[in-house]
Amino acid sequence: MQLLVNIGSRIQRALWARLGQRSPVENRFLLLIPVVGAVTGLSAVGLAHVMAYIQKLCWGSGHNLLDAAAQTPWHYRLLVLVAAGAIVGLIGRIFRVETRGAGTAGMVQALALRGGYISFRNTWPRVLAGVSMVAMGASLGREGPMIQFGGALGSLIARKFKLSTQHIRILTCSAAAAAIAAVYNAPIGGTMMAMEVLIGNFSLEIFGPVVISSVISTFIFRNAMGDLPRFVIPDALRLGYKLVSGWELFAYVGLGILGGLVSVLFVRFLFWSEDSFEKIRLPAFARPVAGMLLVGGIGCFYPHVFGNGYEAVNLVLHENVPWELLFILPWAKLVATGFSLGSGGAGGLFMPTLMIGAYLGAGFGFGLHSWFPHATADYGAYALVGMGAVLAGTTHAPITAIMMIFEQTNSYQIVLPLMLVCIVSNGVARLLRSESVEHETLRRRGVTLPRGPEGGVMQTLRVADAMHDDAPAVAEATPFNEVVDRFLKEPYNNLYVTNQAGRFLGAIRLHALKDVLTQRDTLTMVVARDLIDEAFPVLTPDQKLADTMDAFWRERAERLPVVNNPQERRLIGWLSKRDLIGIYSQEILQKRQLLARFAVRSGDEQRETFVELPEGFELRTVELPAHHAGRTLAQLAPRSTYRVYVLARKRRDPVTGRESVEVPEPHTRLEAGDRLVVIGRFEDIAQFLAALALPPASA
């Protein structure tokens, strides 16, 4: 027993020491990963029940929308769909939010350009619109509102716990992945979609949190809603879902080409529908009503287009669909989805894409099997593969499509043709249309996404976050000899010139003095105004750091001036290449640079800025362990023992939740959870953290 106690004590000390080496922000981030997965899973369960309730209220069944809609008269179908459009229009008008969209494009933009920031206040009305519209029969997928809600929830939690920008991005992406994984019972597919489509990064730093959140969320959803795959293939048919012969691969290549062509057509129709509804002379809130009236008209003849399309896809996988519908429903669903989204509807495109692909593949397989019955599989197998073909073509994410279809059906026999078809379809779609549906949506909004994670960081940060506020300059009337003296004192190759109002007039280049030095007789008459280069480039505080890199590339200067705006051109600071290299190394390469990242609040706006530290120093926030509660700074002796200086103490009021910041005295009593802002050398802070990890008796 004593041996076990000793081992436990050693493990405890090692754990405290390990946690002590990490910053409080990093520890909070690790603890929040499973929390976000659990919260997202519970939220997905709640939204699923809300959708089922609304569907039952409108159609009489909360499970099978196709059967329920088929049993209602045509005028009732129109009435329900028009009511759905009216509800969405009113939500957009009352809350003044843009309801149109699947949610994934906005998520991609937030992760790439906003550091993972998503406003929960502006998101929940869109979620409400999406839940109502999908449940009432719009031809959209339920993953749209769930991704939006999960991502906004993850972003809110990360910001409430004051995580870093990178941690906020990862938690937001993890929450979105958890939502996808839960609603489709596909943790691997959800993970792949988040990393391939949403954040575009497969690094291990992101992969681990995304997997953990997806697994926890899926576990919760399965226990609440069931453990079966979404599309169930009977065992009698599953044996036929395989490659009949090697020659059949050529048929699947043809299906991949067809899937790529239909994917391009589908995306173009979506945006054509959006543009067409924008041109209609109707108030914005009335456009969803018009769109849903058209969808209801299609549903009067083919109720299969209503809602997610789960039931319709299961029918074709079971090969229980009349052959003529195999050639009608893919186009009916394509048009209905375009009208639903283009008119201002809120919902996802994932499930409608799968239904289009399923019936497209089924029609292709039906015709092929009729001609070559002994050399090809039944059309159900082609329906299964067709789902992946159109999904890969519209999202440009073949890995996601392969894993999603596999997890949705648990059919391993079809993996080989599925992989081939997804790759071919993706290649055809990229050849004919360079952007995915998400990226094309953002492009139409005027948003240019960066390439890779480093581009995202440099697009997120602004010049104001890294510039130096001091801007030494000379007046335009400064004599030549004083200009030379300033060059001798300054370590730069250009000197800024301003007028009396502080307006930037240009810069004097050091090499420009060479020509003047040959005219010795007129040197006494030369002033700074005569030497300036008026075309010298300038930066503004709101410019992205990615844009400044282009400016530095064009201009051979070690630093560039920063003006308040292009009109007034008042000199307010400067930015150097050294600053860009330091930020790139710290934020992208994760190297320890002599930079401290501060959050600066001005009114209601908060921005981040970088401050250069002395050589070998770093600034950290240290959370006081519970076993040091009640001790004073004098007893901890950070300065005298470890040469670590405490700049401030942060404490959160447990009642109000407000955080107070004060400069502590040596006799100040500390409490558990107090956070100390310290500065010192790397090795000194490490020794101080190791000492804090030990109980007072062992210190």
N, C-alpha and C positions, 0 to 999 in steps of 0.2 A: 504493500500500500504506500509506504514511504517513497518507494522508487517511482511509483506512478505520480505521486505529488511532486516529486523533484522534476520529473519529465514535464509535467504540466506547467510548472513554474518556469522552466527553461523555454518552453514553447511560448508562454505568455510574454516573457521578456523579449524573445526574438520577434514576436508579432508586434509588440509595442515599438521596438527599435525599427522594424521595417516600416511601420506606419509613420513613425517619427521622421523617417527620411523623405517621406512624401509631404507635399504641401497640403493644407486643409482642403483646398479646392480639389485636388486630385482624389483625396479620400472621399469627399462628398460625391464626386462624379462616380466613383466605383460603387458606392452604396446606392446611388440613384438608378443605376442600370436595371437591376431587377425590379425596383419600384415602378419605373416607367413601363416595363413589360406587364406587370400585374395590373396597373391602373388602366393601361390601354386594353388589356384583355377584358376587364370588367366593363369598360366603356363600350367595347364592341358587343358584348352580351346585351347590355342595356339598349343600344341602338337597334340591335336585331329584334328585340322584343317590341320596341316602339314601332318598327316597320311592320312587324307581324300584326300588331294591334290595329294600325291604320289600315292595312290591307284587309283585315277581317271586317273592319267597320265599313269599308267602301264596297268590298266585293263578296263578303260573306264567308271568306276563307282566308286564314293567315298563312297557309302553307302552299297550296297549289293554285297559283294565280290563273294559269291557262284554263283549267277546268272550271274555275269559278266564273271567269269572264265569258267562256263559251256558253254558259248556261243563262246568261243575261241577254235581254233584247238589245238590238243595235243602238237604240236611242239612249239607253242607260249607259252604254259604253262611252258614247259621245259626252254625256253629261258628266261622268266621272273624270274623264280626261280634261275637259274644259275647266272643271273645278280645280284640278291640279294646276293647270296653267294660271288660273286666277290667284290661287294661294301663293304661288311662286312670285307672280308679279307684285302682289301686295307686300310680300316680305321684302322684296327689293326696294319698293317705294318707301315703306315705313322705316326701314333701317338704313336706307341709302347705301346699299352694297350691291356689287355686281354679282348676280347669282349665276350667270352663265359659266360653265367650265366643269372639267372633270376633277379638278383639284391637284392633279399631278404636275401640271405646268407651273402653278404657283408654288408648289413644294420645291420643284427644281430651282426656281428663281430664288426662293428664300435660302436654300442651302448653298447656292453658288455665289450670291451677291449680297445677302443680308445677314450673313453669319448665323443662319438658322432662326432668325427672329420671325415669328408669325404672331400676329395680333389675335389673341383669343376672343377679344370683344368683337372684332369684325368677322371672325370665322364662324361663330356659333349660329348667326342667322343664315349663313350659306349652308351650314350643315342641316338646319331645320328645313330649309327649302329642298335640299337634296333628299332628305329622308321622306318628306311628304310626296315629292314628285315620283320617286322610284316606287314607293309603296302603292301609289294610286295608279300606276300603270305606264308611266313614261318609259320610253325605250332606252333606258340607261342602267348602269350597274350600281349596286349598293356600295361598292368599294370606294366610290368618289367621296361621299360624305364621311365615311369612316376614316379614310386617309387624312382628310382635312382635320377632322376632330382629333385624331390621334397625334398628328404632327403638331397642331396648335397646343395640345395638352402637354406634349413633351417639351416644347419650347417654353411654355409657361413655367413648368416645374424647374427646368434648368435655369431660367432667369430668376426665379424666386430664391433659389439657393446660390445665386451670384457666381455661377460658373464662368469659365473663360469662353471666349467666342468659339474656339475649336470644340470645346466640350458641349456647348449649346448645339452646334451643328450635328455632332455625333448623336446626342440624345434625341434631337428632333428627327433625324433619319431613323434611329432605332424605333421610335414610337410609330412612325409611318410604316416601317417594316412589320412591326408587331400587329398593326391594324390589318395589313394585307394578309399576313400569315393567319390571323385569327378568323377573318371572315371567309377565307377560302380553305381553311384547314390545311395550310401548306407552309410550314415554317421554312423549308429550304427555298421554295419559290418566292416567298415573301422576302427572304434575305437577298436572293439574287436580284429581284426587282428593285429593291432599295439601293443596292450597290451598283447595278448596271444602268438603271434608268434615273433614279432620283439624285444620287450623289456622284455617280460616275467614277467611283474609286473602289478598288478591291484591296486596299491596304489592310494589314492585320489590326492596326489601331482602330479601324472602323468595323472590321468583320466581327471581332469578338463581342462588342456591345450589341451589335445588330442581331447576332445569333442568340445571345442570352435573352434579349427582350422578346424575340420572335418565339422562342421555345416556351417561355413562361406564358406569354399571351395565348399561344395556341393551346397549351395545357388547360388554361382556365376556360377557354371557349369550348374545347372538346368536352370537358366535364359538365358544362352547362347546356350545350346544344347538341352533343352527339359526337361520336368518334368515326363516323363513316366518311369516305371520300365523297365529294360533292356529286360526282357523276359515277353512278354505279353500273357496271357492265355485268350482266348475268354470266355465270360460269359456262353455260352452254355456248354463249357467243364469244367468250374470251378466247377460246381455243382458235377461233377463226381470225382473231386480231393478231396476225403475225405475217411475216414475209413468206409468201407461198413459194416463190422462186426468185433466183437472182435476177432474172429478166424484169421482174416487177419493179426493181429500183429505177428503171427508166421511166416507168409510169409515175413513180413518186417524184422524180425530177420534173416531169410535166406539171404535176400538182403544185410543186414549189414555185414554178414559173407563174402559173395561174394565180397562186396565192399572193405573190409579189405584185402582180398587175392589179388585182382586186384591192390590195392594201393601198396602193397609190390612188386608185379611183375613190376608195372610201374616204381617205384623208382629204382629197380635193373636194369631194362632195360636202364634207363637213364644213369646210371654210366657204364654199360657194353658198351653202345654206345660211351660214352666219352673215355673209355679205348681203344676201338677198333680203333677209329679215331686217337688216339695218336700213335698207332703202325703202322699206314699207313705211308709209306715212301714218304710223300709229304711235301712240305714247309707248315708252319703253316697257311699262308694266302691262300693256295689253298684248305685246308680241308673244309672250308665252301662251296666252289664250289661243291666239291664231295658230301657233305651232301645234299645240295639243289637239286642236280641232282637226288638223290634218292627220295627226297620228291616230286619233280616234276613228277617222274615216277609214284608214287602212285597217285598223283593228276590227271594224265592223265585218270585214270579210276574212281577215286573218288575225284572230286574237293572239296568235303565237308571238306577235311582235311586242306585246305588252310586257313591261317589267324587265327583269334580269334576263329571262330566257332560259332559266334552269330546266324547267319542265320540257320546253321544246327541244333542248339539246339532249336531254335524257331519252326522249322519244326517238330521235334519229340514231342515237347510239344503240338503242334497243331494236332498231330497224322496224319501227312501228309507225312509219309515216308514209302516206300515199306517194307514189313516185312523182306525181306532178308537182307536189309541194317542194320536192327537193330542188326544183329549178325556179320556184317562185319566191320562197321564203328568204333566201339570202339577199335578194334585191329589195324585198319588202322591208326586211329588218334594217338594211343599209339606209334606205330612204327614211324610215321612221326614226332611226337614231339621229340622222342629220337634222330632221325637223325638230326633234326633242332638244338637242344641244344648241342648234343654230338660233332657235327662237328665244333663247335665254334660260334654258333648263339647267338644272344642277344635278350632276350625277356622273358616274364613271363610264368609261368606254371599254373597260376590260371585258366584262361579260358580253355586251353586244358584239364585240369583236370575235369572241369565241363562238357565238351562235352563227354569225355570218360565215366564219371559217368551217364550222361543222356542216352546215347545209351546202356550202360550196364544195367541200370535199366529198360529201355524200352524193351529190349530183354527178360529180366527176367519176366517183367510184361506181355508181350505178350504171352509167353508160359503158364504162370500161369492162365491168363484170358481165354485162349483157353480151359484149362482143367476145370476151375471152374468159369464160366462166371457170375454166380449169387452170388458168395461169395467174389469176388475180384473186385477192381476198374479197370478202363481202364489202358492201359500201359502208358499213359501220366502221371498219378499220380506216377507210379514207376520210370519214367524217372526223374521227379522232385526230388524225394527222393534219387534216385541214384546219382544225382549231389552232394548232401551233403555227401553221403557215401564215395565217392572217395576223395573228398576234405578233409574230416575229417581224412581219413586214411593216406594221403600223408603229411599233415601238422601237424598232431597230435594236431589239434586245433578244437575240436568239437563245442565249443561255437561260434567260428567264422563261421564255416560251417552252423550252424543252422540259425544264424542271417543273413548271406549273402544270403542264398537261400530264406529266408522269405522276405527280402527286395527286392530281385531281382524279385520276382513274386507277392508279396502282397497277397499270398494265405494262409489265416489263417487256412483253413480246414485241411491242410496237416501237420500242425506243430507237432501233436502228433507222427505219424509214423516217421516224419523227425528227431525228437529228439532221438527216439529209435534207428533208423538206424545209425545215426552219432555216438552215444555212442558205439554201438556194433562194427561198423567198426573201430573206433579208438582203441577199446580194442584189436581187432584181430591184427591190424597193430602193436601195441605196443608189443603184445605177440610174434609176428614173427620177428619184427625189432624194436630195442629199440630206434632208432633215427628217427627224421623227415627228410624230404628231405633237409631242410636248415642245420640242425645240421650234417647230414651225409656229406654234401658238405664241411663243415668246417673241419670235422674230417679228411677227405681225404687230406685236405690242411695242416694238422698238427696242427690245431687250436683246443684247448680245451676250451670250454666255461665254465665259472663259474656257480655255482648254486645260483640263487637268486641275488638281487641287491647288497648285501654286498660283495658277491664274485666278482662282477663286479668292485666295487670300489677298492678292494684290488688287483685285477688283473691289474687295470689301473695304480696305483701308483707304483713307483719303490723305491728301497732302497735309491737311490740318492736323492729322494724327502724328506726323513725323517731322514737321518743319521746326526750325529754330525761330523763336520770336524776335530775337535781336537781329536787326538788319542794319549794319554799319554802312553808311553812304557818305558821299561828299556833295557839297552844294555845287550847282552848275557854274558858279563864278569862282570856284577854287583855283588859285594860280597853279601853273605847271609844276613849280618846285615842291609845292605841298602835295600835289598828286603823286610825285615821285616818292616823297617821304612816306605817304600812306602805303604805297606798294612795297616799300622796304620793310614796313612794320606788319603788313598783312601777309598771311601764308597762302594767298590765292592769286590766280592769274587774271582776275577781272575785278573791277571796282565799280560799284553802283553809284549812279548820279541821280539826284532828285532836285526838284525846285523847292521854293520856300513852303509850298503847301504839302510837301511830302510826296508829290507825284513822281513816279519812276519815269525818268526820261530815257534811260539806256544804260549801257555799261561800257567802261573803258577797258579794252583788252591790253594786256601787258605788251604784246607784240606790236600794238599800234604805236607805242612810244618810239620804236626804232626809226620810223620815218621822220618823226618830229625832231629827234636828237641831231639829225644832220643839218637842221636849220637853226644854228646856234644864235644867229642875229635876231631872230624873232621869238625866241623862247619866252622872253619876259611878257610877251603879249598873248601867249597861249593860256587859255583857261580850260577847265574840265569840259565845258559845253562843246568845245572844238574837237574833242577827242572821242566822244561817245559813239557807240554803235546803236542807233535807234531801233534797229531790227533785232536786237538781242531778245531771245525768247523769255517768256515769263510763265509762271504757274499761278493757279488760283487755289484757294483752300479746299474747294469742293471737288477738285480733280481727283480721279482715282490714281493710285500709285502705278497701276499698269500703264496709264497714259503717260506718266512722267518718264517711264523707261524709254518710250519712243522719243520723247523730247531730248533726253540725254544722249540717245543714240545719234540724233541728227546734229546736236550741238557739241562741239569739243570743249566742254567746260566741266570743271569739277563740282560746280554748284550752280543752281539757277535761282533767280529771285522769285519771291511770292508776292503778288499784289492782291488787294482786296477784291477787285473785279476788273474785267477788261475795259470798262468805261472810265472809272476814276483812276485806276492804276496806282493806288496809294501803296507804297512799299511797306509790307508788314512782316516779312521774314525771308527765309531762304531754305533750300533743301539741297543736300549734297548726294553724290553718288555713294559716298561712304554710308550714309543713312540707309539708302536702299539696299546695299549689300548686307548691312547688319540686320535689317528687318527680314530680308529674304533668308538669311542663314538661321535666324532665330525662329521664324514662323514656319518655314518650309523644311529646312534641313534639321530643325530641332537642335541646333547647336547653342551652347550657352554663350550669349553675347553680352557686352557691357551695356545692356539696355533694360530699363524697367518700364513695364506697361502700366499706365495709370488710367483710371476711368475718371474723366473730368465732367462734372455736372454744371450746366448753365441753364438755370430755370428748370424747365421740364425736359430739356434735351440732355442726353448723355453721350459723350464720345470718348474714344480712347486715344491716348497720346503716349509717345515714347520719350523717355528721359535717359540720357547717357550717364552711366555710373562710373566711379573711379575704377582704375585697373584692378581686377581681382575681387571686386565687391559684387554683392547681389542684394536685392530687396525681397523679403519673403514675409508671408503672414503665417504665424505659428499659432495653432489652437492649443490651449492649455489643457493637459489631461486632467481627469477628475481627481487623481490621487495627489495633485498639487494644489487643490482648492484650499483657500485660507492662508496660503503663504504670500509673502510680499516679494517685491522685486529685489529688495536687499537680500532676502534669503536665497532667491534663485541666483543672484549675483551674475547676470549675463555679461555686464560690462567688465567687472573686475576679474572674473574667472575665465571668460571665454572671448572677451573683446567684441561682444555683440551689443549693439546699441538698440534700445527699444524706443521707437519713434512715437507710437500711439497704442492705445488699447481700445478694441472694439467690443461692445457688449450689447446683446439684444434683450430688450425688455420682454419677459415671458407673457405679460398681460397684453400690452399694446402691439407687440411685435416690432416696435421701432428700434433701430440700431443707433446707439450713441458712441461717439468717438471722443476720447480725451487723452491728454498727455499724462501718463501716470508718474507719481512721485515714488521714491524708493520705499516709503512706508505704506504704499497703496496695497490693500488686500485684494487678491485676485480670486476669481470664482471659476468654477468648472465651466468650460465653454468660452471663456474669454479668449479673444484672438489678439495676439501681440504682433504689431508691425515692426519688424526688426531689419537692421541693415548691418552688414559685416562681410568679412571675407568668406569664400565658399567653405573652406575647411573649418573655420571657427563656428559658423552656423551649423554645420554638420555635427560638431562635437556638442553644441548646445542642445540640438534636437535629440541626440542620443542620451544626454543626461536627463532631459524631460521625460523620456520614455520609461525611465526607471522610477520606482516608488521612492519617496523621500528617504526612507531608512537605508536604501541601497545606494543612494546618490552620493 
